[in-house]
């Protein structure tokens, strides 16, 4: 979030995602089996994919705290 090379719109999108996940209510309530958690997972996946694709693999590699194998998986899933 502190990197000035990442557009404010991407930071805002990630902040909105965190706020949505922290809210006590969802579009589809979590007590509905499978579908309740699926909307959260889908929203996280789409948001992370968008930010990863738009930021570029170089910037993501620079900030990635985990092992290189998991980074390769994330970039492949994001299509970056």
Backbone bond lengths (Angstrom), bond angles and torsions (degrees), N, CA, C in turn:
res aa  C-N    CA-C-N  psi(-1)  N-CA   C-N-CA  omega(-1)  CA-C   N-CA-C  phi
1 X - - - 1.451 - - 1.533 111.31 -
2 X 1.318 117.48 -22.48 1.452 120.03 -177.58 1.517 113.92 -88.57
3 X 1.322 118.29 -5.34 1.462 121.69 -177.91 1.530 109.72 -79.89
4 X 1.327 115.91 122.66 1.473 120.01 -177.07 1.531 112.66 -74.32
5 X 1.332 117.65 -12.44 1.467 120.20 178.71 1.525 112.26 -77.86
6 X 1.312 117.14 -15.49 1.460 121.25 178.58 1.524 107.76 -88.97
7 X 1.330 117.11 125.58 1.470 119.96 -177.77 1.533 112.80 -60.10
8 X 1.311 115.13 148.59 1.461 120.57 179.03 1.524 111.45 -60.77
9 X 1.314 116.83 -31.67 1.465 119.32 -179.82 1.527 111.21 -63.99
10 X 1.338 117.35 -36.93 1.465 120.66 177.50 1.527 110.77 -68.88
11 X 1.319 116.30 -40.02 1.458 120.17 177.78 1.528 110.51 -64.56
12 X 1.325 116.00 -40.99 1.466 120.18 178.81 1.523 110.60 -64.93
13 X 1.325 116.93 -39.88 1.455 120.78 178.70 1.528 111.21 -62.08
14 X 1.320 116.73 -43.17 1.468 120.77 177.51 1.526 111.31 -66.02
15 X 1.323 117.15 -38.51 1.468 120.64 177.94 1.525 110.55 -65.29
16 X 1.330 117.19 -40.28 1.468 120.74 176.73 1.520 111.41 -63.98
17 X 1.322 116.19 -38.26 1.461 120.19 178.18 1.532 110.25 -62.76
18 X 1.316 116.85 -46.82 1.464 120.52 179.41 1.529 110.39 -62.31
19 X 1.316 117.52 -40.83 1.466 121.08 178.53 1.523 110.96 -63.96
20 X 1.320 117.16 -42.14 1.465 120.83 178.84 1.524 110.55 -62.83
21 X 1.322 116.76 -43.96 1.461 120.44 -179.43 1.528 111.78 -67.10
22 X 1.327 117.54 -28.50 1.461 121.43 -179.37 1.530 112.78 -82.37
23 X 1.326 117.62 -18.45 1.468 120.30 -178.88 1.527 110.41 -68.08
24 X 1.319 116.48 147.51 1.469 119.29 -177.99 1.533 114.16 -75.96
25 X 1.318 118.09 -8.79 1.462 119.82 179.44 1.527 109.55 -122.07
26 X 1.313 116.62 155.03 1.463 123.14 -178.18 1.520 109.50 -128.03
27 X 1.322 115.29 170.07 1.462 119.82 172.05 1.526 109.92 -62.41
28 X 1.323 115.65 -42.94 1.466 122.45 175.60 1.529 105.97 -120.42
29 X 1.346 118.23 118.76 1.472 120.66 -176.53 1.525 112.62 -57.32
30 X 1.342 115.60 143.30 1.463 121.34 -177.20 1.526 113.68 -68.67
31 X 1.329 118.05 -17.50 1.463 118.54 -179.42 1.529 112.56 -75.52
32 X 1.328 117.92 -9.99 1.467 120.96 173.81 1.527 106.98 -80.04
33 X 1.327 117.72 118.80 1.472 120.32 -174.66 1.530 112.80 -56.36
34 X 1.280 116.39 139.79 1.461 128.80 176.90 1.528 112.10 64.42
35 X 1.311 118.08 -58.11 1.468 121.48 -175.15 1.524 111.30 -65.22
36 X 1.332 116.90 -31.69 1.461 121.03 -179.25 1.518 112.80 -62.11
37 X 1.319 117.22 -39.75 1.460 120.87 178.43 1.521 111.69 -87.06
38 X 1.316 116.33 -21.83 1.461 120.50 -176.92 1.522 112.19 -65.76
39 X 1.323 118.02 -36.98 1.462 119.06 179.71 1.521 111.07 -64.42
40 X 1.347 117.36 -38.86 1.464 120.20 177.20 1.525 110.90 -65.04
41 X 1.324 116.90 -45.41 1.466 121.04 -178.91 1.526 110.86 -63.63
42 X 1.315 116.97 -40.70 1.464 120.99 179.55 1.525 111.20 -65.05
43 X 1.312 116.18 -43.17 1.465 120.29 179.16 1.524 111.36 -63.89
44 X 1.323 117.29 -42.93 1.468 121.20 177.56 1.529 109.99 -62.32
45 X 1.331 116.52 -47.03 1.460 120.62 -179.01 1.512 113.09 -60.09
46 X 1.329 116.67 -45.71 1.472 120.14 -179.35 1.530 111.76 -66.44
47 X 1.321 116.36 -40.38 1.466 119.61 -179.53 1.524 111.29 -67.48
48 X 1.318 117.01 -46.19 1.465 120.54 179.74 1.527 110.03 -63.92
49 X 1.324 117.47 -40.72 1.467 120.72 178.82 1.526 110.81 -61.36
50 X 1.315 116.80 -45.33 1.466 120.95 -179.68 1.531 110.84 -60.99
51 X 1.323 116.67 -48.45 1.469 120.42 -178.11 1.525 111.17 -65.50
52 X 1.342 117.67 -41.43 1.466 120.71 178.43 1.520 111.67 -63.33
53 X 1.325 116.83 -43.64 1.473 119.54 -179.42 1.522 111.70 -65.58
54 X 1.321 116.61 -43.02 1.463 120.26 -176.13 1.525 112.88 -75.76
55 X 1.327 117.38 -28.99 1.468 120.37 -178.89 1.516 111.88 -77.69
56 X 1.309 116.71 -30.29 1.451 120.86 179.96 1.514 112.00 93.90
57 X 1.325 116.51 147.93 1.466 120.38 -176.13 1.528 113.95 -64.44
58 X 1.313 118.08 -32.22 1.467 120.43 -178.84 1.517 112.31 -63.67
59 X 1.305 116.47 -45.21 1.464 121.13 -179.95 1.522 110.79 -68.41
60 X 1.314 116.60 -37.98 1.463 120.58 178.35 1.532 109.83 -65.88
61 X 1.332 117.42 -43.45 1.476 120.80 178.11 1.526 111.77 -59.06
62 X 1.317 115.02 -38.97 1.461 120.33 -178.40 1.529 111.99 -63.02
63 X 1.325 117.14 -35.68 1.466 121.31 -176.02 1.523 113.91 -100.07
64 X 1.328 118.99 -4.07 1.459 121.87 -174.93 1.527 110.41 -70.15
65 X 1.343 117.89 121.24 1.470 120.20 -177.97 1.530 113.99 -87.98
66 X 1.318 116.66 -14.49 1.460 120.27 -173.64 1.511 113.44 -93.64
67 X 1.327 115.12 -170.74 1.468 120.30 -179.59 1.530 111.56 -70.85
68 X 1.329 116.97 153.32 1.470 121.01 -178.18 1.528 113.26 -61.16
69 X 1.334 117.54 -29.40 1.462 120.10 -179.32 1.524 110.70 -63.95
70 X 1.326 117.01 -42.94 1.468 119.52 179.96 1.524 111.26 -70.05
71 X 1.329 116.78 -31.67 1.462 119.65 175.59 1.519 110.58 -64.64
72 X 1.316 117.03 -42.02 1.477 120.09 178.55 1.527 110.80 -60.50
73 X 1.315 115.84 -41.31 1.472 120.17 178.78 1.524 110.02 -63.51
74 X 1.318 117.80 -46.65 1.471 121.31 -179.48 1.520 111.28 -61.45
75 X 1.327 116.74 -44.70 1.469 119.63 -179.27 1.529 111.31 -66.88
76 X 1.327 116.44 -36.76 1.467 119.69 179.13 1.530 109.98 -66.95
77 X 1.339 116.97 -43.84 1.459 120.54 178.72 1.528 111.97 -65.19
78 X 1.319 116.19 -31.39 1.463 120.17 179.39 1.512 112.26 -80.35
79 X 1.320 116.63 -13.02 1.444 119.73 -178.76 1.510 113.47 77.46
80 X 1.333 115.63 18.13 1.469 119.58 -178.41 1.515 110.67 -92.29
